[in-house]
Amino acid sequence: MKRQARFLVAFSLLLSLLLGSASAWGLDLKEEKELGREILDMVRRHYRLINDEEVAGYVQSVGQRVVKSLGAAHYDYRFFVVDDSTPNAFAIPGGYVFLFRGIIELMDSEAELASIICHEVAHVQARHIHKRLEKGRILNIAAIVGTLAGAFLGLEGDAAQAIAAGSMAGAKALELKYSRENEEEADRLGFKYLCAAGYDPKAMVSIMRKMNRMSWRSDSRIPSYLLTHPALGERVGYLELLAQNAAASGGTCTVRDPMGDFPLVQAVLMSRHTDPAVARDRFRAWLDDDSHKVGASYGLGRLALDRGEVEEALRHLRQAAAWKPDSSLILTALGDVYHKMGRLGEARKALEQALEREPDSPVAHLRLGLVLQDEGRWQEALHHLRKAETLAPYNPRLDYHLGILYGRMNQLGEAHYFLGRYYQQMEDRRLALFHYEKARSHLSESDPRRKEIDDALEEMDKKRPRT
């Protein structure tokens, strides 16, 4: 909780630093997108993002389904999962939306996940942060640097207070706490997006009610979501009224299964953040519960695959597929198992079926690309890997395989560029530097990636230990 509060303060101050000139308050969309990328880099440096393909890819797929319901979208939206148990979510300028693992663990359905995504997307579409920044004040740069140091270098107590003292008064006008008017507009827009995406609007009421209840539990932290999204308790009634009016109008929003593949993602999170033996016992107990048996089989399959027991994994995943044959995520997992078994034709068929059900699944595109690569169908493989990179960037494993494939195709500039990105994310400075320098020697002078490489080299140089 303390870390999250420090981040919100530092986040506000970073915005003020980047928007420090008087002319910057009139940001256009291009400048706002550039600002978003700067903040994204900051978030990535100070939070661990979940790169698990099923979890990150699934959230990205649900997010893109919401985006399609917007009509005209101002941004190329990207969705990320932060590996933190704090129940929180936030969006930043430029269309970047972050959901913390803690808030996903509060949810019970895909519809609830889509509800939070819709609300955050609504804040971005309405440019609420941008509008609040226009009312802010320019801060003293020295105070900003001090506050950032206090937030991210772990300074506590009197030291942090002394460093931040000059910043907090100036930062007050830049707090990211949305106004009541902001929230009502985001509720109204988010509700519309949720219906257009085919989800039950009552899901927005249920997830907001859960977070509001947490604030009254004596044994629980107040959800961080309440720090930036005020008056949640009052708004639950307003959301209920919206849902009742939608039902009374005679139209229905719900065309999708409200659960979707959410139980499978819950199983993945449990298998990753619970002792494997405890998770296995829990999954086995769930097999007798019709509401949990698909997730239980999927979870047991994932645990078996982690142990390298592919035959057992295949048995559990086939059972899950028999219970839920329309699941893109289960078909994608089956494709992964078949691939590991060397059964490339069956792997390709399962993954193609997964993409028929969910064309924007980054994990299905990634895994199909790897199968096609092993079949020697390099151009087709490249198409699917690049599609996966477009849908869900910043995946180290994907960067690695793109580098390898481009190398096989003798496109050395691209090969070294993606391998440089991979080793940079792996924090292997020596290999990242090697591949980035090689990439620069192969890429043309006009290639915009040369600037990305220069920026990456500069960033790595800043982190280099000084003797």
CORLIN-V742485 format. One record per residue. RES is the residue in three letters. SS is DSSP state (H for helix, E for strand, L for the rest). Layout:
RES/SS
RES/SS
//
This chain:
MET/L
LYS/H
ARG/H
GLN/H
ALA/H
ARG/H
PHE/H
LEU/H
VAL/H
ALA/H
PHE/H
SER/H
LEU/H
LEU/H
LEU/H
SER/H
LEU/H
LEU/H
LEU/L
GLY/L
SER/L
ALA/H
SER/H
ALA/H
TRP/H
GLY/L
LEU/L
ASP/L
LEU/H
LYS/H
GLU/H
GLU/H
LYS/H
GLU/H
LEU/H
GLY/H
ARG/H
GLU/H
ILE/H
LEU/H
ASP/H
MET/H
VAL/H
ARG/H
ARG/H
HIS/H
TYR/L
ARG/L
LEU/E
ILE/L
ASN/L
ASP/L
GLU/H
GLU/H
VAL/H
ALA/H
GLY/H
TYR/H
VAL/H
GLN/H
SER/H
VAL/H
GLY/H
GLN/H
ARG/H
VAL/H
VAL/H
LYS/H
SER/L
LEU/L
GLY/L
ALA/L
ALA/L
HIS/L
TYR/L
ASP/L
TYR/L
ARG/E
PHE/E
PHE/E
VAL/E
VAL/E
ASP/L
ASP/L
SER/L
THR/L
PRO/L
ASN/L
ALA/E
PHE/E
ALA/E
ILE/E
PRO/L
GLY/L
GLY/L
TYR/E
VAL/E
PHE/E
LEU/E
PHE/E
ARG/H
GLY/H
ILE/H
ILE/H
GLU/H
LEU/H
MET/L
ASP/L
SER/L
GLU/H
ALA/H
GLU/H
LEU/H
ALA/H
SER/H
ILE/H
ILE/H
CYS/H
HIS/H
GLU/H
VAL/H
ALA/H
HIS/H
VAL/H
GLN/H
ALA/L
ARG/L
HIS/H
ILE/H
HIS/H
LYS/H
ARG/H
LEU/H
GLU/L
LYS/L
GLY/L
ARG/L
ILE/L
LEU/L
ASN/L
ILE/H
ALA/H
ALA/H
ILE/H
VAL/H
GLY/H
THR/H
LEU/H
ALA/H
GLY/H
ALA/H
PHE/H
LEU/L
GLY/L
LEU/L
GLU/L
GLY/H
ASP/H
ALA/H
ALA/H
GLN/H
ALA/H
ILE/H
ALA/H
ALA/H
GLY/H
SER/H
MET/H
ALA/H
GLY/H
ALA/H
LYS/H
ALA/H
LEU/H
GLU/L
LEU/L
LYS/L
TYR/L
SER/L
ARG/H
GLU/H
ASN/H
GLU/H
GLU/H
GLU/H
ALA/H
ASP/H
ARG/H
LEU/H
GLY/H
PHE/H
LYS/H
TYR/H
LEU/H
CYS/H
ALA/H
ALA/L
GLY/L
TYR/L
ASP/L
PRO/L
LYS/H
ALA/H
MET/H
VAL/H
SER/H
ILE/H
MET/H
ARG/H
LYS/H
MET/H
ASN/H
ARG/H
MET/H
SER/L
TRP/L
ARG/L
SER/L
ASP/L
SER/L
ARG/L
ILE/L
PRO/L
SER/L
TYR/H
LEU/H
LEU/H
THR/H
HIS/L
PRO/L
ALA/L
LEU/H
GLY/H
GLU/H
ARG/H
VAL/H
GLY/H
TYR/H
LEU/H
GLU/H
LEU/H
LEU/H
ALA/H
GLN/H
ASN/H
ALA/H
ALA/H
ALA/H
SER/L
GLY/L
GLY/L
THR/L
CYS/L
THR/L
VAL/L
ARG/L
ASP/L
PRO/L
MET/L
GLY/L
ASP/L
PHE/H
PRO/H
LEU/H
VAL/H
GLN/H
ALA/H
VAL/H
LEU/H
MET/H
SER/H
ARG/H
HIS/H
THR/L
ASP/L
PRO/H
ALA/H
VAL/H
ALA/H
ARG/H
ASP/H
ARG/H
PHE/H
ARG/H
ALA/H
TRP/H
LEU/L
ASP/L
ASP/L
ASP/L
SER/L
HIS/L
LYS/H
VAL/H
GLY/H
ALA/H
SER/H
TYR/H
GLY/H
LEU/H
GLY/H
ARG/H
LEU/H
ALA/H
LEU/H
ASP/H
ARG/L
GLY/L
GLU/L
VAL/H
GLU/H
GLU/H
ALA/H
LEU/H
ARG/H
HIS/H
LEU/H
ARG/H
GLN/H
ALA/H
ALA/H
ALA/H
TRP/H
LYS/L
PRO/L
ASP/L
SER/L
SER/H
LEU/H
ILE/H
LEU/H
THR/H
ALA/H
LEU/H
GLY/H
ASP/H
VAL/H
TYR/H
HIS/H
LYS/H
MET/L
GLY/L
ARG/L
LEU/H
GLY/H
GLU/H
ALA/H
ARG/H
LYS/H
ALA/H
LEU/H
GLU/H
GLN/H
ALA/H
LEU/H
GLU/H
ARG/H
GLU/L
PRO/L
ASP/L
SER/L
PRO/H
VAL/H
ALA/H
HIS/H
LEU/H
ARG/H
LEU/H
GLY/H
LEU/H
VAL/H
LEU/H
GLN/H
ASP/H
GLU/L
GLY/L
ARG/L
TRP/H
GLN/H
GLU/H
ALA/H
LEU/H
HIS/H
HIS/H
LEU/H
ARG/H
LYS/H
ALA/H
GLU/H
THR/H
LEU/H
ALA/L
PRO/L
TYR/L
ASN/L
PRO/H
ARG/H
LEU/H
ASP/H
TYR/H
HIS/H
LEU/H
GLY/H
ILE/H
LEU/H
TYR/H
GLY/H
ARG/H
MET/L
ASN/L
GLN/L
LEU/H
GLY/H
GLU/H
ALA/H
HIS/H
TYR/H
PHE/H
LEU/H
GLY/H
ARG/H
TYR/H
TYR/H
GLN/H
GLN/H
MET/L
GLU/L
ASP/L
ARG/H
ARG/H
LEU/H
ALA/H
LEU/H
PHE/H
HIS/H
TYR/H
GLU/H
LYS/H
ALA/H
ARG/H
SER/H
HIS/H
LEU/L
SER/L
GLU/L
SER/L
ASP/L
PRO/L
ARG/H
ARG/H
LYS/H
GLU/H
ILE/H
ASP/H
ASP/H
ALA/H
LEU/H
GLU/H
GLU/H
MET/H
ASP/H
LYS/H
LYS/H
ARG/L
PRO/L
ARG/L
THR/L
//
